[in-house]
Amino acid sequence: MELFEKLTSKAHANRQRIVLPEGLEPRTLTAADRIIEEELADIILIGHESEIKELAAQLKLKNIDKAQIVDPSDENVIDKYAPLFFELRKKKGISMEEARLTTANPLYLGCLMVKAGDADGQVAGAMNTTGNVLRAAFQVIKTQPGINVVSGTFVMLLNEGSKFGTNGILIFADCAVVPNPTAPELAQIAISSAKTARDIAGIEPRVAILSFSTKGSAKSESVDKVIEATKIAHDMAPELILDGELQADAALVPAVASNKAPNSPLSGRANVLIFPSLEVGNIAYKLVQRLGGVQAVGPVLQGLAAPVNDLSRGCFPEDIYKTIIITCNQAIGLKENNR
Ligand code: ACO
């Protein structure tokens, strides 16, 4: 079964509640309509009801009546969620009045609904910047136990029959969030990416922390960081098949691995690639995507206590539809892991 068929059928079987703060954004509303029609999630739209309904009528959408609509200007809504935001941010010195104003911001209101247990995940970013979407999630939802850094993965879907990854699937991280991770942060990115490999890509992770050096072939501060990150990640998850520092060929090509890293538990068959910095990760995924004609699904944000995903402002309704399905699967994965 194709990756998205699997994700779709899992979402359908375990309906999650997904909040869409950009309820008045046409592509978002179109994607929401399809999700509701296919019964893949219960949709919560943030916006003024009459405006959402008018836009739905203009777009000839038939299912928006089945969405829950939450009005950010409704005083009852603010009364309900502002105390939670105040509690979360009072150490930062905010007043209740500031908390009420921030709660009326749909990006924050959606995250507060998730935090309060009234929704299972959020998808936004068709009209908001990455920074604004992420900041609301960082401040309200915060990270999973044992993790204090959020990062972004791309699921790279190689051509059928590819000899790389598992069934042609490779996970790349971090490609979206942390510009210069420290060694402990890099280790956490590796652990979170292994989880994403299981929950979203449905593959058993084999994690390589990459460098321009393989097992001491070169020396520099950045190589030392990767070596330290590998040690920390081993301590965090001793059961995980993980190795570093490895060059990309030693991670991906068994013949090169047997020469450069003969004792590597990966044996040149890594399916999760962890890059030493955002610069490398972001450039690598775009090169593989464009030069290799590879489908890149993401970024899938990982490490948050509940899933929030960011869209590109140039996205299409199909991208939003798929991101909602991924978010549902992350929420299901988190619930399964917490059981
Ligand atoms: N994980 C968890 N929490 C974080 C993270 C993180 N990665 N980064 C920041 N935070 C927290 C901080 O601890 C802080 O919390 P606090 O207010 O409770 O103390 C809060 O978030 C705000 O932190 P700032 O340092 O002010 O972070 P800022 O808001 O300046 O930046 C951001 C965060 C926007 C994510 C920044 O790291 C960034 O711009 N990253 C790159 C994003 C990007 O442009 N990616 C490439 C494009 S995406 C693509 O191509 C797919």
Residues whose N, C-alpha, C, O or C-beta is under 5 A from the ligand:
A	BS01	ACO	G131 L134 R135 F138 N148 V149 V150 C175 A176 V177 V178 P299
